[in-house]
Amino acid sequence: MVFSIIEILNIILATLIVGYIFTGIVKIKKDNILSLKRFDWDEFRFSLLVSAPGVILHELAHKFIAIGFGLHSFFQVWPLGLAIGVILKLLGSGFILLAPGYVTTIGATPLESSLVALSGPILNLLLFLIAKLFVDYKKNMGRKQALFWLYTKEVNKWLFIFNILPIPPLDGYKAYGYLLF
């Protein structure tokens, strides 16, 4: 089985929370007036479409590359990472911390571990490049479509940059560390 029921529930939970964290940051409406209003479901759906693929597919890239090597791999949510993201959102912080979960891989060689670690940031780079192509070359986009591609480009650019840094516990550290140490 590729996914356990627990993994599927973890992916759904992480996706919903990532979408919530980006709600209000990803704007689809022209008015930016701050007001006490009800939860905006349209904005939530839009932020899910923009942010969740970059975050969730990043983690799944780790899992599928590990499976490709014949390794046992599973996705887990990181409750503290999700809680910090939600707390920053509720406090109105302009800073986003995205650490919704991680993939654990068992039995990998140093080279396999490095390639598994690099797969997430490489997926973000690929999504960034696809979005950049749409932004740069697609003509006659509607406002929502243009915003979708612009935000998708930015989210994945920063996910790539952030995750490729050789700082523990980021993917860049794991990728370089397995090869160097």
C-alpha positions as CSV (number, residue, x, y, z in Angstrom):
1,M,0.0,0.0,0.0
2,V,1.4,3.4,-1.0
3,F,-0.5,5.4,1.6
4,S,-1.9,4.3,5.0
5,I,-5.2,5.8,6.3
6,I,-3.2,7.7,8.9
7,E,-1.0,9.3,6.1
8,I,-4.1,10.3,4.1
9,L,-5.6,11.9,7.1
10,N,-2.3,13.7,7.9
11,I,-2.1,15.0,4.3
12,I,-5.7,16.3,4.5
13,L,-5.1,17.9,7.8
14,A,-1.8,19.5,6.7
15,T,-3.5,20.7,3.4
16,L,-6.3,22.4,5.2
17,I,-4.1,24.1,7.8
18,V,-1.6,25.3,5.1
19,G,-4.6,26.7,3.2
20,Y,-5.8,28.5,6.3
21,I,-2.4,29.9,7.1
22,F,-2.2,31.5,3.6
23,T,-5.8,32.8,3.8
24,G,-5.5,36.6,4.0
25,I,-2.0,36.6,2.5
26,V,-3.2,35.4,-0.8
27,K,-5.7,38.1,-1.9
28,I,-8.2,37.6,-4.6
29,K,-10.4,40.6,-3.9
30,K,-9.5,44.2,-4.8
31,D,-10.5,45.7,-1.5
32,N,-7.9,45.4,1.2
33,I,-9.9,47.1,3.9
34,L,-9.4,45.3,7.2
35,S,-12.6,44.6,8.9
36,L,-14.1,42.1,11.3
37,K,-15.9,39.9,8.8
38,R,-16.9,36.3,8.6
39,F,-14.5,33.7,7.3
40,D,-14.1,34.1,3.5
41,W,-14.5,30.6,2.0
42,D,-13.6,31.8,-1.5
43,E,-10.3,33.2,-0.3
44,F,-9.7,30.0,1.7
45,R,-10.3,27.8,-1.5
46,F,-8.0,30.1,-3.5
47,S,-5.2,30.0,-0.9
48,L,-5.6,26.2,-0.8
49,L,-5.1,26.0,-4.6
50,V,-2.1,28.3,-4.5
51,S,-0.2,27.1,-1.4
52,A,-1.1,23.5,-0.7
53,P,0.3,22.0,-3.9
54,G,3.8,23.4,-3.3
55,V,3.9,22.2,0.3
56,I,2.1,18.9,0.0
57,L,3.6,17.8,-3.3
58,H,7.0,18.8,-1.9
59,E,6.6,16.2,0.9
60,L,5.1,13.6,-1.5
61,A,8.1,14.0,-3.8
62,H,10.3,12.8,-0.9
63,K,8.0,9.8,-0.4
64,F,7.7,8.8,-4.0
65,I,11.5,9.1,-4.7
66,A,12.1,6.9,-1.6
67,I,9.5,4.4,-2.8
68,G,11.3,4.5,-6.3
69,F,14.4,3.4,-4.5
70,G,12.5,0.5,-2.9
71,L,12.5,2.1,0.5
72,H,9.8,2.3,3.2
73,S,8.7,5.9,3.5
74,F,5.8,7.6,5.3
75,F,4.4,11.1,5.8
76,Q,3.8,12.5,9.2
77,V,2.3,15.8,10.3
78,W,4.4,17.8,12.7
79,P,1.9,19.2,15.2
80,L,4.3,21.8,16.6
81,G,5.0,23.1,13.1
82,L,1.3,23.3,12.3
83,A,0.6,25.0,15.7
84,I,3.4,27.6,15.2
85,G,2.0,28.4,11.7
86,V,-1.6,28.8,13.0
87,I,-0.5,30.9,16.0
88,L,1.5,33.2,13.8
89,K,-1.6,33.5,11.5
90,L,-3.9,34.2,14.5
91,L,-1.4,36.9,15.8
92,G,-1.5,38.6,12.4
93,S,2.2,38.1,11.9
94,G,3.5,38.8,8.4
95,F,5.9,36.0,8.8
96,I,4.9,32.5,7.6
97,L,6.4,29.4,9.0
98,L,5.6,26.3,7.0
99,A,6.6,23.1,8.6
100,P,3.4,21.0,8.4
101,G,5.1,17.6,8.3
102,Y,7.9,15.5,7.2
103,V,8.7,12.2,5.4
104,T,10.5,9.5,7.3
105,T,12.5,7.1,5.1
106,I,14.0,3.8,6.4
107,G,17.1,2.0,5.2
108,A,18.5,4.6,2.7
109,T,22.1,4.8,1.7
110,P,23.7,8.3,2.0
111,L,23.3,8.9,-1.8
112,E,19.6,7.7,-1.7
113,S,19.0,10.0,1.4
114,S,20.5,12.9,-0.4
115,L,18.4,12.4,-3.5
116,V,15.3,11.9,-1.4
117,A,16.0,15.2,0.5
118,L,16.6,17.1,-2.8
119,S,13.4,15.9,-4.4
120,G,11.2,18.2,-2.4
121,P,13.1,21.4,-3.3
122,I,13.5,20.3,-6.9
123,L,9.7,19.8,-7.1
124,N,9.3,23.4,-5.9
125,L,11.7,24.6,-8.5
126,L,9.8,22.8,-11.2
127,L,6.5,24.3,-10.0
128,F,8.1,27.8,-9.9
129,L,9.4,27.4,-13.4
130,I,6.0,26.2,-14.7
131,A,4.3,29.2,-13.0
132,K,6.9,31.6,-14.3
133,L,6.3,30.4,-17.9
134,F,2.6,31.1,-17.4
135,V,3.2,34.5,-16.0
136,D,5.8,35.4,-18.6
137,Y,4.1,34.0,-21.7
138,K,0.4,33.4,-21.3
139,K,-1.6,36.2,-22.7
140,N,-5.2,37.3,-21.9
141,M,-5.5,35.8,-18.4
142,G,-8.3,36.9,-16.2
143,R,-7.4,38.6,-12.9
144,K,-7.9,35.4,-10.8
145,Q,-5.9,33.3,-13.1
146,A,-3.0,35.8,-13.2
147,L,-3.1,36.0,-9.4
148,F,-3.0,32.2,-9.2
149,W,0.1,31.9,-11.3
150,L,1.8,34.9,-9.6
151,Y,1.2,33.6,-6.1
152,T,2.1,30.0,-7.2
153,K,5.4,31.3,-8.6
154,E,6.2,33.2,-5.4
155,V,5.2,30.4,-2.9
156,N,7.3,27.9,-4.8
157,K,10.3,30.2,-5.2
158,W,10.5,30.8,-1.5
159,L,9.9,27.1,-0.7
160,F,12.8,26.2,-2.9
161,I,15.1,28.9,-1.5
162,F,14.2,28.1,2.1
163,N,14.5,24.3,1.8
164,I,17.7,24.2,-0.2
165,L,19.6,26.1,2.6
166,P,22.1,23.9,4.4
167,I,20.6,24.6,7.8
168,P,19.3,21.8,10.1
169,P,16.6,20.3,9.8
170,L,16.0,21.6,6.3
171,D,16.3,19.5,3.1
172,G,19.4,21.2,2.0
173,Y,21.2,20.2,5.2
174,K,20.1,16.7,4.8
175,A,21.1,16.5,1.1
176,Y,24.5,18.0,1.6
177,G,25.1,16.4,5.0
178,Y,24.5,12.9,3.8
179,L,27.1,13.4,1.1
180,L,29.7,15.2,3.1
181,F,29.6,13.6,6.5
